[in-house]
Amino acid sequence: MEKGSVSSNIEKLIQAMTLEEKASLCSGKNYWETQNIDRLGIPSIMMSDGSHGLRKQKNLLDPLGFTESVKSTCYPTASTVACSFDKELLYLMGDYIGRECQTEHVSVLLGPGVNIKRSPLCGRNYEYYSEDPYLTGELASAFVQGLQSHHVGACLNHFVANNQEKNRMTLDTILDERTLREIYLSAFEHIVKTAKPWSILGAFNRVNGEFMCENQYLLKDILRNEWGFEGIVISDWGAINDRVKGLMAGADIEMPSSCGKNNKKIVMAVKKKNLKEDVLDKTVKRILKGYDALSIHQETAYDRQEHHHIARHIACESLVLLKNKDHILPLSKTCQVAIIGEYALKPMYQGLGSSRINPTRIDNAYEQIVKITGTTTVTYAKGYHTHDHLLDPQLIHEATDLARKSDIALLFIGTPESCQSEGIDRKDMALPEPHRQLILEISQVNTNIVVILMNGGPVEMPWVDRVKAILACYLPGQGGGYAIANILYGDINPSGKLTETFPLRLKDNPTYRNFPKYKQQVQYREGIYVGYRYYDTASIDVLYPFGHGLSYTTFVYTDLRLSQQKIKDTEGLTVTFKVTNTGLVEGKEVVQLYIKDRVSSIFRPEKELKGFHKMSLLPNQTKEVVMTLHKRDFAYYNVEMKDWCVESGIFDILVGASSRDLRLQASLEIQSTSQYNEEKNQIKELLPSYYAQDDSMNRVSAAEFKLLYGHPIKDTIETPFTMNSRLIDIKNNLGKYMVSFIVKMYENHIEHTIKDEMTSEMMQNMLWETPIRCLVNLSQGLFTDEIGEFIVAIANKKKRLIKGIKFFRSLLMIKKIHGRS
Ligand code: BGC
């Protein structure tokens, strides 16, 4: 498509369109493309996933959206690259993915994923950056800028408060305004304001009772009016509930196509004067303006080899050395190592779901180690099976035997695919049993164990004292094997740091009691106390804190200076300090700046990250770091003022190597310019848990949360059954025969089209949680609203004979279509 080809005369184009044509632009024409209008020269554009590379599906018409995709570079996942704390690297990754989009004629990339990691159990955490909104916003903004430098549009997802997979299509997230603003919206806000993303994906879930794709408050009042977002809101695939209501709220494009069904509803609503044509015109205008910002596609193929090297480089910058007792790492090239664990040969390098890349190639750590050391010092034992993760005593025995005869045991273990998957949340934070068993057995015969952890997120480590080193690789993409080998042998000095806390146990996580498996409503009772904001405020011991990561060298921090000792909140503050590499090798340090409001009338976290910088230092080299802070960095969101406020008082500036390794401290006095009467903030008696500074935040009662929330909380139950009831809800009801027929039909389709077992299992899982409404919307015309309504009626035990006849007629038709495919 040619840049600038559409908008030269948008007004005229709109005038020339029929009502039907305008409505058609508000929906995809198939699973991945938007509708074109040839007679007016309006093109169709293609959208594709995802967050760590390009997943362009080969067959555009396949209704599942999970079949084979073209080959592309699998970069480290968002959870991995975030550990680099390196904005330039994020820009580079966006830039390289942008080039691939150009070659593949993809105009919009459905990424980055910027949801906050509320609980370590969320299956899609691997697609997200951090538990911290400031870090997320800064990194994702750089990614978007890199991507869009090629005139490929970004699509921030999943907007918003979409922090678990279970029931994701119907879940109602209940959270208070301050938490929404400070934790869940602020990364989106920062990216919108600094990087002007092309689009935002409206999530499946409801927020405070309203589906995201019809949430006026979030889409219109906040996103567009407050933040000035000028891009396009796209519905997540199937997230449209009421199309007309959605359009009024600002959900511009429905994806995938509803095959004309919802376009007709738009047309009808305009004709019946239930929808102003002006609303539709504004939507069309935004869409056409958006098309214009996209660019002419390059016909040249990108250099796969070069992109693979970039994937390796990004992985090298991102892996996190969690532990290195007795300086066991880096390894000498002459020591005898036993490589144990099938992940050394078949790495766990990405997650499962819509972001899954079909990689151009994959480095495995075993081969990369052999390249560095030669074969004579390396042996291998499988240790466990990757296909079922069941305990195999013979494999454990062989591995232990090998470890006994070696200087060092390099243990490749980690979380299986089911722990990093769209549509499925983790059950716990434990490693699979065979992996734990290997540590137990091997530590009896060899104390020199180095764990190479491939993890979608944090894991519990009751075994941590049995091993000497742990290298957390997260899901390092197709170049991960290269990075692992080079870090183990010291050719690369590790420099990643954790962007989320590793708690000692799942129970310690503040969402532990509020991460529902069955209910369709989730209450964010922990409020703003997410991740280290909770652990540090409540002084809970953790396994590895936010911001932690080791290097093969050491750094000393000195000379912290503030530009002023006393400021008004409207003035800026400059913070400077020095960092020296005091070790023997070159290394990179991620320096972090936190602020702490010493005394506050409103409850606040113990500290919050407000600055970070990654720097490279030669041995003995010293560099000065300069960071600037502004009002927003000291502020909290004042719900009554509907604004960000700073209270007068003393603030600490804390500088260090992690949230729990603070090396420098200074303080300043800030004078508030806000008109707010702080006396009003005295709500301590009403919300004791939020002020308690202990683990009470993990046990907030329903009554206390209600007070924080400030509105009545309605239950989210679909009774009697509605179009938003899920297949699983109807399973044990009269509707079950129809449901099992539909499920069988989809299952057959899944089995025939999806070759990989785990993806097929994931799809079947997701299918049961699909609400009837989505089933209709996603069916690409196979199911009609009438069929959906009939299932609902039957489930509600109502007799709808005529609809029943229509239903069976449609089923016969589907069978016929199916028979042909
Ligand atoms: C996911 C999105 C994805 C879309 C298209 C949805 O199920 O939530 O992240 O972009 O599918 O694959």
Residues whose N, C-alpha, C, O or C-beta is under 5 A from the ligand:
A	BS01	BGC	D49 G65 L110 D236 W237 S354
